[in-house]
Amino acid sequence: MKVLEVKGLTKYFKSQKVLDDLNFDLNEGEVLGFLGPNGAGKTTTLRIITGLYQPSKGQVYIAGIDAVTNPIKTKGLFGVCTQDFSFNAHYNIEQDLYFYARLYGLPRKTAWEKARLSLEWADLLEHRKKNGDHLSGGMRKKILFARAMINDPPLLLLDEPTTGLDVRARRELWEMIMELKSRGKSILLTTHYLEEAEHLCDRILIIKKGRVVAEGKPGELRQYVDIARFLTVDLKHSPTPEEQEWLCALPGVRDCHVRGTTVEVAFDDQPQLAGELVQKVCQRLQPSNISLREASLEEVFLEVTGRGE
């Protein structure tokens, strides 16, 4: 089942086109990474999905309901975890969650029960009488997660949820995301941490200037770049100019980078090419060590978003 469908989404701000015929969908129980450089249109897309902006053209469907023409009907179908913290100075976090539960129309008794259950889920029950501004950054992010899930919606929109957190707090939020996925929740995740996207996401969508430039499972995105594999060669000496020229001229080699006595060779992902390169390098240069690796998600991201710049 498709929980979220975005079709032909286009958005102009005066004469500037921010989204350009954007299309994607999100399945039930799936985590979709929504990546792109600053200014790519990620925030604009989220604001259209949540009804804060009207698109210039296109449709958004949440659980089959048109969110553009019927935004009120979809308000209870998604939760949002924003980048920014906002806590009422007069509420403790239990009251804060009660307030959000009431906004969704839950009866008073049910709202208090949901607030307590949400605090237990976020492992913050012992802090329930504290104001959110008095908690650590990781704890405050957990409260935002609890707010987003207070009415148990099928869709969760996470806008850079771990920005500014330390490693431990980030990992705790990763565990919460995976737990929500195991419960069948559909999650749209924007992040600038590519290892986070690679670890959490079933699929990744990369956009640039409001258009999709790459899409697929993390391991499939290498198909969008010419440079797909890397050979790292450790030598006993710094390579001579002649040796560098020879390396770069080998069939299938795209680029060479020298760092001291180490040379990194980028080459095409062709059958048998890796073995042939290793054999030639070992015969000519007699390296002390040689290793192979595939292009990382970061290298794919930089390649596809840097085209035409």
C-alpha positions in Angstrom: 0.0 0.0 0.0 1.3 3.5 -0.9 0.9 5.7 2.1 2.3 8.8 0.4 2.1 9.7 -3.4 3.6 12.8 -4.9 2.7 13.4 -8.5 4.0 16.1 -10.8 4.7 18.5 -7.9 5.7 21.9 -9.2 6.2 25.1 -7.1 7.0 28.6 -8.1 7.9 31.5 -5.8 7.2 34.4 -8.1 9.3 33.5 -11.2 11.6 31.0 -9.4 10.8 27.4 -9.9 11.7 25.5 -6.7 10.0 22.2 -7.5 10.0 20.9 -11.1 7.6 18.0 -11.8 8.6 16.0 -8.7 7.3 12.4 -8.5 7.8 9.8 -5.8 5.9 7.5 -3.4 6.3 5.9 0.0 5.1 2.4 0.8 3.7 1.1 4.1 6.5 0.2 6.6 9.2 1.8 4.5 11.9 4.4 5.3 12.5 6.7 2.3 15.6 8.9 2.4 14.9 12.3 0.9 18.3 13.9 0.1 19.6 16.9 -1.7 21.9 19.9 -1.3 20.6 23.0 0.4 18.1 24.7 -1.8 17.1 21.5 -3.6 13.5 21.8 -2.6 13.2 19.3 0.3 11.7 21.7 2.8 9.3 23.1 0.2 8.1 19.6 -0.5 7.5 18.8 3.2 5.5 22.1 3.6 3.3 21.1 0.6 2.7 17.6 2.0 1.7 19.1 5.4 -0.5 21.8 3.8 1.6 24.8 4.7 2.1 25.6 1.0 -0.1 25.1 -2.0 1.6 23.7 -5.1 1.6 25.6 -8.3 0.8 22.2 -10.0 0.6 18.6 -9.0 -1.0 16.3 -6.4 -0.2 14.8 -3.0 -2.1 11.8 -1.7 -1.8 10.6 1.9 -3.4 7.2 2.4 -5.3 7.7 -0.8 -6.7 11.1 0.2 -5.9 14.2 -1.8 -3.9 16.4 0.6 -4.0 19.5 -1.7 -7.8 19.7 -2.1 -8.7 18.1 1.3 -5.9 19.2 3.7 -8.1 18.9 6.8 -8.9 15.3 6.2 -5.2 14.4 6.1 -4.1 16.3 9.2 -4.5 13.2 11.5 -2.6 10.9 9.0 0.9 12.3 9.5 3.2 13.4 12.3 6.1 15.8 11.8 9.4 16.1 13.6 11.0 19.4 12.8 14.5 20.6 13.2 13.6 23.3 15.7 12.6 22.9 19.3 9.5 24.7 20.6 8.3 24.3 24.2 5.7 26.3 26.2 7.5 27.7 29.2 4.4 27.0 31.4 4.1 23.3 30.5 6.1 20.3 31.6 6.7 17.6 28.9 3.7 15.5 30.1 1.4 18.5 29.8 3.0 19.3 26.5 2.1 15.9 25.0 -1.4 16.1 26.6 -1.8 19.4 24.8 -0.8 17.9 21.4 -3.1 14.9 22.0 -6.0 17.3 22.6 -5.2 19.1 19.4 -5.9 15.9 17.6 -9.3 15.7 19.3 -8.5 12.9 21.8 -10.8 13.0 24.9 -9.1 14.3 28.1 -8.7 10.9 29.8 -7.3 9.3 26.6 -5.0 12.3 26.0 -3.4 11.8 29.5 -3.0 8.1 28.8 -1.4 8.8 25.4 0.9 11.3 27.0 2.1 8.8 29.6 2.5 6.0 27.1 4.5 8.3 24.8 6.8 9.2 27.6 7.3 5.6 28.5 8.1 4.8 24.8 10.6 7.7 24.7 12.1 6.5 28.0 11.4 9.9 29.6 8.8 9.1 32.1 11.0 10.0 35.1 11.5 13.5 33.5 7.7 14.1 32.9 7.5 17.1 35.3 10.4 19.0 33.6 10.0 21.6 31.0 11.4 20.6 27.6 13.9 23.5 27.6 15.6 22.0 30.6 16.3 18.7 28.9 19.3 17.7 26.8 19.2 17.9 23.0 18.7 14.2 22.6 15.8 14.2 25.1 14.2 17.1 23.4 14.3 15.3 20.1 12.7 12.3 21.7 9.8 14.6 22.8 9.4 15.8 19.2 9.2 12.2 18.1 6.6 11.5 20.8 4.6 14.5 19.7 4.7 13.4 16.1 3.4 9.9 17.1 0.9 11.1 19.8 -2.2 10.1 17.6 -0.4 7.0 16.1 -0.5 8.2 12.4 0.6 6.0 9.5 3.1 8.6 8.1 6.0 10.2 9.9 7.9 13.2 8.4 11.4 13.6 9.9 13.2 16.8 8.9 16.9 16.3 9.8 16.0 14.7 13.2 19.5 14.1 14.4 21.2 17.4 13.5 23.5 18.6 16.3 23.2 15.5 18.4 26.1 13.5 19.8 26.8 10.0 18.6 24.9 8.3 21.5 21.8 10.4 21.2 21.8 9.9 17.4 22.0 6.2 17.8 19.1 6.2 20.3 17.0 8.1 17.7 18.0 5.6 15.0 16.6 2.8 17.3 13.4 4.7 17.7 13.1 5.1 13.9 13.7 1.4 13.3 11.2 0.5 16.0 8.5 2.7 14.3 9.3 1.0 11.0 8.8 -2.4 12.6 5.4 -1.2 13.7 4.5 -0.6 10.0 5.0 3.2 10.0 6.0 4.9 6.8 8.8 7.4 7.3 10.1 10.2 5.0 13.5 11.2 6.3 15.6 14.2 5.3 19.2 14.2 6.5 22.6 15.6 5.6 24.2 12.6 7.3 24.7 10.1 4.5 25.8 7.2 6.8 22.4 7.8 8.5 20.5 7.5 5.2 22.5 4.4 4.3 21.9 2.7 7.6 18.2 3.5 8.0 16.6 3.8 4.5 15.1 1.1 2.4 15.2 3.5 -0.6 16.9 6.9 -1.2 15.7 9.7 -3.4 18.2 12.4 -4.3 16.9 15.7 -5.7 18.6 18.7 -7.2 16.8 21.9 -8.2 13.5 20.3 -7.5 14.0 17.3 -9.7 14.9 13.7 -9.0 18.5 12.9 -10.1 18.9 9.5 -8.5 16.6 6.9 -6.9 16.9 3.4 -5.5 18.1 1.2 -2.7 21.4 2.5 -1.1 23.4 -0.2 -2.9 21.8 0.5 -6.3 22.7 4.2 -6.5 26.1 3.5 -8.0 24.4 3.0 -11.4 24.0 6.8 -11.6 27.7 7.5 -11.6 30.5 6.6 -14.0 33.0 6.0 -11.3 31.8 3.0 -9.4 34.8 1.3 -7.8 38.1 2.4 -6.3 41.5 0.7 -6.0 43.8 1.9 -3.2 47.4 1.2 -3.8 50.0 1.6 -1.0 53.6 1.8 -2.4 57.0 1.7 -0.8 57.8 5.1 -2.3 56.0 8.1 -3.7 54.9 7.4 -7.3 57.0 9.0 -10.0 55.2 11.2 -12.6 55.8 8.4 -15.1 54.1 5.9 -12.8 51.2 8.2 -12.2 50.8 8.7 -16.0 50.9 5.0 -16.5 48.2 4.3 -13.9 45.9 7.0 -15.2 46.2 5.6 -18.8 45.2 2.1 -17.9 41.9 0.9 -19.6 38.8 1.8 -17.5 40.6 4.2 -15.2 38.7 7.5 -14.6 40.9 9.3 -12.2 44.0 9.0 -9.9 44.7 10.8 -6.6 48.1 10.6 -4.9 48.5 11.1 -1.1 52.1 10.5 -0.2 52.9 6.9 -1.0 49.2 6.0 -1.5 47.4 6.2 -4.8 43.6 5.9 -5.1 42.4 4.9 -8.6 38.8 5.4 -9.6 37.6 3.0 -12.4 34.6 1.8 -14.2 32.5 -1.0 -12.7 33.0 -3.5 -15.6 33.3 -7.3 -15.3 36.8 -8.6 -14.8 38.3 -5.0 -14.9 39.2 -5.0 -11.2 41.2 -8.2 -11.5 43.0 -7.0 -14.5 43.9 -3.7 -12.9 45.2 -5.5 -9.7 47.3 -7.8 -11.8 48.9 -5.0 -13.8 49.5 -2.8 -10.8 51.2 -5.6 -8.9 53.5 -6.5 -11.8 54.6 -2.9 -12.5 54.6 -1.2 -9.1 54.9 -4.1 -6.5 52.7 -2.4 -3.9 53.0 -3.2 -0.2 49.2 -3.3 0.0 46.3 -3.1 -2.4 42.5 -3.0 -1.6 39.2 -2.6 -3.5 36.1 -0.7 -2.5 32.8 0.4 -4.1 31.8 4.1 -4.4 30.3 5.3 -1.2 26.9 7.0 -0.9 28.7 10.3 -0.3 30.6 10.0 -3.5 27.4 9.2 -5.4 25.7 12.2 -3.8 28.5 14.5 -4.7 28.6 13.2 -8.3 24.9 13.4 -9.1 24.3 16.8 -7.3 27.5 18.3 -8.7 26.6 17.7 -12.4 26.3 20.8 -14.5 27.7 23.1 -11.8 
